[in-house]
Amino acid sequence: MTQDTETATNEPHEPTPEERAARDRVRRRATGMTHHQTAKALEAAEQAAERSTGDLAAADTGTRAEVAEWRRITDLLFDHGGPYATEIDAYVQGQLTARRNRRTATS
């Protein structure tokens, strides 16, 4: 992935439904996994994306979101020492709070 593509993919934006679904799938699969297990899952996701498109940058947004989420969770667990759970993931908790606040503001 080029620096420009990586930066654009990781810039803050309102995720599409496809991106949300991909991240949710990864979080469900990652629950209970250790750092080593998520690192293997990340590697498998990267390889699958490259096999199907030849380059991760050419993959659809859902695939890129999936790989990015595996990467983020693997990084999170690097020095955590325990299994992944959304309850210990400050990023996920922040997203959930923002969604609740948005729903409350529009009600």
BELKANOR-V81866 format. One record per pair of residues at least 4 apart in sequence whose C-alpha atoms are under 7 Angstrom apart, sorted by sequence separation. I is the first residue (numbers start at 0). J is the second residue. If there is no record, write none. Layout:
i=I j=J
i=I j=J
This chain:
i=0 j=4
i=1 j=5
i=2 j=6
i=3 j=7
i=4 j=8
i=5 j=9
i=6 j=10
i=14 j=18
i=15 j=19
i=16 j=20
i=17 j=21
i=18 j=22
i=19 j=23
i=20 j=24
i=21 j=25
i=22 j=26
i=23 j=27
i=24 j=28
i=25 j=29
i=26 j=30
i=32 j=36
i=33 j=37
i=34 j=38
i=35 j=39
i=36 j=40
i=37 j=41
i=38 j=42
i=39 j=43
i=40 j=44
i=41 j=45
i=42 j=46
i=43 j=47
i=44 j=48
i=45 j=49
i=46 j=50
i=47 j=51
i=48 j=52
i=49 j=53
i=54 j=58
i=58 j=62
i=59 j=63
i=60 j=64
i=61 j=65
i=62 j=66
i=63 j=67
i=64 j=68
i=65 j=69
i=66 j=70
i=67 j=71
i=68 j=72
i=69 j=73
i=70 j=74
i=71 j=75
i=72 j=76
i=73 j=77
i=75 j=79
i=76 j=80
i=84 j=88
i=88 j=92
i=89 j=93
i=90 j=94
i=91 j=95
i=92 j=96
i=93 j=97
i=94 j=98
i=95 j=99
i=96 j=100
i=97 j=101
i=98 j=102
i=99 j=103
i=100 j=104
i=101 j=105
i=102 j=106
i=0 j=5
i=14 j=19
i=32 j=37
i=49 j=54
i=52 j=57
i=58 j=63
i=49 j=55
i=52 j=58
i=85 j=91
i=48 j=55
i=76 j=83
i=29 j=37
i=55 j=63
i=48 j=58
i=48 j=62
i=45 j=66
i=44 j=66
i=41 j=66
i=41 j=69
i=41 j=70
i=37 j=69
i=38 j=73
i=37 j=73
i=34 j=73
i=21 j=61
i=25 j=65
i=18 j=60
i=22 j=64
i=34 j=76
i=18 j=61
i=21 j=64
i=22 j=65
i=25 j=68
i=34 j=77
i=17 j=61
i=21 j=65
i=25 j=69
i=18 j=64
i=22 j=68
i=33 j=81
i=33 j=82
i=32 j=82
i=33 j=83
i=31 j=82
i=32 j=83
i=4 j=56
i=31 j=83
i=30 j=83
i=31 j=84
i=29 j=83
i=30 j=84
i=0 j=55
i=0 j=56
